[in-house]
Amino acid sequence: MRPLKKIIFTLFYIHCFSFFSAQISDTIKIGRKEAETIFLAKNLDLIAQKLEISQAEARALQAKYWPNPKLSISEVNLWRTYDIEEQPALIGNWGKNTQISAEIEQVIQTAGKRRKNIELQKIEVEGEKYELQEVFRELKKTLRNTITEILYNQEQQKIYQGQISSIEKLTKSYNNQLNLGNISKAEYVRLKAQEIEFKKKLISLKQEIEDQQLELKALLMIPSQSYLVISDSFTMPEKQLSEVEMVQWIEKAKENRPDILISRNKEKHADKNLEIQNAMKTPDIAVSIGYDRGGNIMKDFIGLGLSFDLPIFDRNKGNIQEAQLEVQKMKIETRKNMLKSENEIVSVFRNYIRTQQVSEEIDDTYEATLDGLLVSHEKNFRLRNISMLEYMDFLDTYIGNKMIILDTKKELNQYYENLQYVVGQDL
């Protein structure tokens, strides 16, 4: 019975594995533009950052309200007190022997503190909007470069899949020739070794693409069981760039780059905070109106009151000094970010131009010529017109050149995206 149980279990396992493999292999084809649309709608980091803006807007709304007035009721006796002058009742018969005191107090902020705090909260709302732009800039660069990496990997896989398909036929043919004694075993082993090497490289590429899939699915909120295939063709950016544009980008970056806008916003925040700290030297005033029944020479006494702190010991000097230093620090931070943006734009632009010059050396027909030569060499090798050494040598040259073309496309796309990132806008 045990062997039968083992067979049944094995068949059940194979069935389940096939079912789950089918579930996991849910392939989704997606283009660059479609991916960016999904990214804008579903990315959780962007959604969370938008909530940060809403929170800042709520704080700005709260800052507009005056502090609530304070009501105090005291000196109420809950028992009857004798030997006092009787007073008129307050409610019904109650209140003839009762004392009560009540006061309403309203704090009035001086030196424009309320207005300054409202302005500070508005600056914080602007800051959160710039933070959203920065998060979007970072994630968009990651998204586009990840798509480029996947396209690059897909093209590599096509090359190796094509070579594996071709070399498997050759290996099978050579195995037949080996059995007939027409070739040496060394020739067959050399061809088989090349086939295994290609298959190993293909496995390595599939392992690499899993990390890229993980990154892209996280950005687009795609279910884990899905497998994404980028449907766009792997091409080079068509836009031609010049030194004149680079000078314009440096100026545009000062106006558009979110990190610079964040630094400038922090400058404004520091300036406004310094104003508030200076205003804190002036004490707030509390105005009150009080009513006293039965506790004074007057039966019903109504009086006004005024209170404020005396700024003798604490003149807020430490907080003012800290705020002044913060202003200086933020100005330095802004200058640093502006200089950083200039250096990044120049560096990335130069790398792009260098790579573009290499790409211009590869004419439109070069890749097609390579593919044609490969077909020709495979045919001649099969017909024994060329030796295995000549075929393998050309195969290395072919794959090397195909990789150079793919590397150039990948680098040009990445430098172009990095250029858009450092400029702070799409070019």
N, C-alpha and C positions, 0 to 999 in steps of 0.2 A: 504493500500500500504506500510505503514511503516514496518510492520512485514516482508513483502516479501523482501523489500530492505535490511533489517537487515540480513535475511537469505542469500541473494545473497552476501552481503558484507562478511559475516562470511565464506562462502564457498570459496570466492576469497582469503581471508586472509589465510585460511588453505592451499590452493593450493600454494600461494606464499611462505608461511613458509616452506612447504614441499620442494619446489624448492630450496630455499636458504639453507635449511638444507642439501640437497643433495650436494650443491656446497661446503658447509663448511666441510662436512665429507669426504674430499679427502684424504684418508689414504695412506701414503707412508711408505713402509717397508724399513728399511735401517740398514746395519751392521756397526760395529765400524770402520773397515778399509775403507769402502765406505764413511762414514761420514768424516773421516780424509782427504780423497782424495778431497772431495767437499770443505772442509774447506780450504785446501791449495790453491785451484783454485779460490774460490769465496769470501773469507772473506775480507771485505772492510778495516778493520784495517791493515791487512797485505799488501793489495794493496797500501794503503795510506803511510805506512812506506817505501815501496819500492820506492815510488815517492820521499820520503825524501832523499833516497840514490842518486837518479838521480839528485836532486837539489844540493846536496853536490858535486857530480862529476862535475856539471856545474860550481860551484864556484871554484873548483880546476883547471878547464880548464881556467877560466877567470884570475886566479892568474898568469898564465904563460905569459900573454901578457905584453909587455912594455907599459908604459904610452905614449899616443900619443904626437907627437911634436906639439908645439904651433906656429902658424903663426900670425904675427901682421903686419898690413899695416897702416901707419899713415902719417901725414903731407902732405896729398894730397889736393892741392888747385883746386877747380872746376871752378875757374874763371881765367881770364887772368891777370897776374901781370906785371905792367910796371916798368921801371927803374931797370931792372935786366939784368944780362949778359945772352944773348941768348945762348941756348944749342941745340944740335942736337935733332931732333924729335925722339920720341920713337916708335910711331905707325903711319904710314903715315905722315901727317903734325902735328899730335898732340904730345905735350910734349916739345915744344921749350920754353914755359914759365911756365912749371909745375915742382913742387917739389914733391918728393915722398920718403917715407922711408919704408922699409920692413925688418922684422926680423923673423927668425926661431929659436925656443928655444926647447931644449930637456932636460928633467930632467933625471938624472942618479942616481939611488938609490945606496947608499953606504953601506958598512959594511954587505953585503950579505942579505939586507932586502928582496929583491925579492925572492931569493932562499929560505930563511927561511919562507916566507909567503906561497910559493908553498908547502913546507913540512908541514906547519900548516894545509893547506887545505886538504892534503892527510890524515892527522891524523883525520880530521873531517869526511872524507869519511869512514874511518875505524870505527869511532864512530857510524855513522848512521847504518852501517852493524851490529854492536853489539846491537844497539837499536832494530833492526829488530829481532835479535835472542831472545832478552828479551821479546818483544811483542809476538813472536811466543811461547815462553816458557810459558808465563802467559795464553795465550788463549788456548794453547793445554791442559794445566792442567784443565782449566774451561770446555773445551769441553769434556774431558774424564770423569771428575767427574759428569758432567751433564748427560752424557749417563748412568753412573752407577746409578745415582739417578732415571732416568727414568726406567731402568731395575728393580731396587728395587721396584719402585711403581707398575710396571706392574705385578711383582710376587705377591705383596700384593693384588692387585686387583683380580688376579686369585684365591687366597685363599678365599677371601670374596665372590667372585662370586660363587665359588663352594659351600660354606656354605649356601649362600642365596638360591641357587637352591635346595639344600637338605632340608633346614629347611622350605622352602615354601611348599614342599610336605608333610612334617610332620605337619605343621600348618593346611593345608587343611584337612588332615586325622583327626587331633584332633578336627577341627571344626565340622566335620561330627559326631565324637564320642560325642562331646558336645551336639549336637542337638538330639542325640539318648539317652542322659542322662547317658552315660557310664563313663564320666570323669567329674571332677569338673571344674568350670569356671576358677579357679585360675591356674590350670595346663595349660589351653589353653592360658590364658593371659601371663603367664610366657614364653611360647614358642613364642608367637606373639611379646612380648617385645624384645626377643633375635633377632628375624627376623628384626625388625625395627632398632635395634642397629647396626646389620651388614650392613643394607642398608645405614644408616647414615654414617658409617665408609667408605663405598664405595664412597659415594658422596664426603666426605672429601678428599679421595685419588684422585678423579678426579679433584677436585679443586686445589690440590697441583700440579698435573701434568701439569696444564695449565701454571703455572709459569716456570716449567722446559721446556715445549714446547716453550715458548716465548724465553727463553735463547738459546735453541738449534737452533731454526729457525733463530734467529739473527746471530748466529755464522756461519751458513751454507747458509744464504741468501735464505731460503726457503719461498715461498709465505705464507701469513698469513692464508689463508683458508685451508692449508694442516694440516694434523694430522700425526705426526711421530710415528711410532712404531719401536722399536729397535728389530731386528730379531735375534740377538745373544742370546745364552743361558746365564743365569746368573750363572757364575762359579767363583771359587776362582783362583787367580794367581798360576800357577804351579811352578814358579821359587823358588828354595830353596836358602836362603840367609845366609851368615855367617859373623862372626866378622872380619875375615880376609879381606873380600871384603869391609867392612866398612872403613878400614884404606886406602885401595886403592881409594875408592870413595872420601875420604877427599882430597887426592892429585889430583885426576882427576878434582874435583870441582874447584880447584885453576886455572886449565888450561881451563876448559870448561864452567863454569857458566857465562852467559852473564853479570850479574850485576858486577862480579869481572872484567871481560874483559872491561866493560864500565869504571870502576874505574881506571884501569891501563891505558886505553886510555886517560882518563882525566888527569892523571899524565903526560903522554907524551905531551898532549896539553899544560898543564901548564908550563912544561920545555921549550917547543918551544916558547911559548908566552914570557917567561922570556928572552930568547935569543933575540927575536924581540925587546922587550922593552930596553934591553941593547944596541941593534944596533941603536935604535932611538936617542941615545945620539949624534951619528955622523950625522951631517946635510947632506942632499942630495945636489948634485951639479947640477946646470942648465947651460948647455953649449949653446951658441947662436952664430949665424952668422947673420950680418945685412948688409943691403945695403941702402945707402942714396944718393939721386940724387938732386942736387941743394941746399943742405942745409949746405954745408961746403965749405972749400976752394978748395976741389976737386969736380969735376963735378960728378963723379961716385965713391962713396966711399964704399968699402967693408971692414968690420971689424969683429973681433971675440970678444966674450964676455964670461964671467964666473961669476956666482953668487951662493952664498950659505949663509945660516943663520949663524950668529956668536953665538955659544953656550955659551953665557955669563950668562944670567939669568935663562934660562930653560934647565936643564940637565936631564929632565925626571925622576927625583928622586922618585917622588910620585908613578908613574906608575910602576917603577922597584920594589919598596917596596911592592906594592900591588901584583905584579906577584910572588914575593918571598914567600909571605904569602899564595898565592893560591897553590903553589907547596907543601908547608907543609900540607895544608888542604887536598889536594888530596891524599897524602901519608897516612894520618890518615884515610881517607875514605876507601882506599883500605884495610888497616889492619882491619878496622871494618867489612867490608864485608867478608873478609876471615875468621875471627873469628865467624861471624854470620853463615856462611856456615857450619863450623865444628859443631857448636851447633845444627843446624837444622838437619844435617845428623844423628848425634848420637840420637837425640830425636825421629825423625821419624822412624829410624831403630828399636829402642827399642819398640816403639808402635806397629810396624809391627810384631816383634817377639812375643810380648805378645798376640796379636790377632791371630797369626798363631798357637800358642800353644793351644788356645781355639778351633780353627778350627780342630786341630788334635784330639781333644776329641770326635768330631762328626764323626763317621765312615760312610762309604759309604752306609750302609744299614739302618742307623738310620731313615732317612727321609721316606724311603719306609715302614719301620716298623710302623711309626706314621700314615701314610696314611691307612695302613692295619687295624690298631687298630680302627681308626675312622669309617671305613666301618663296622667293627664288632660291635662297640658300637651303631651305627645308626640302624643296623639290630636288635640287642637285645632290643633297646629302642622301636622300632616299634612293636616288638613281646611281649613287656611288660616284658621282662626278667630282665631288670634293671630299676631303678626308674629315674624320670626326674632329680633329684638331682645328681645322678651318671653320667647321660649323660651330663648335663651341666658342671659338674666338669671336666669331661674328655675333653669336648669341649674347656674350658678355657685353660686346660693344652696343648691341641693340638695346638691351635692358638699361645699360648705363646711360645711353642717350635719352631714352624714354624717361628715366628718372630725372635727368637734367631739365628736360622740358617741364615735367610735373613740378619739380622743385622751384623752377622759375615762376610758374603760374601761381604756386602757393605763396612764395615770398612776395610777389608783386601784389597779390590780393591782400596779404597781411599788412604790408607796408602802406597800402592805400587806405585800409581801414584804420591803421594806427595814425595815419596823417589826419583823417577825419576826427579821430579821437583827440589828438593834441590841439587841433584847431578849434574843436568844440562845436562843430556843425558838419552836416553832410555837404560834400563839395559838388 
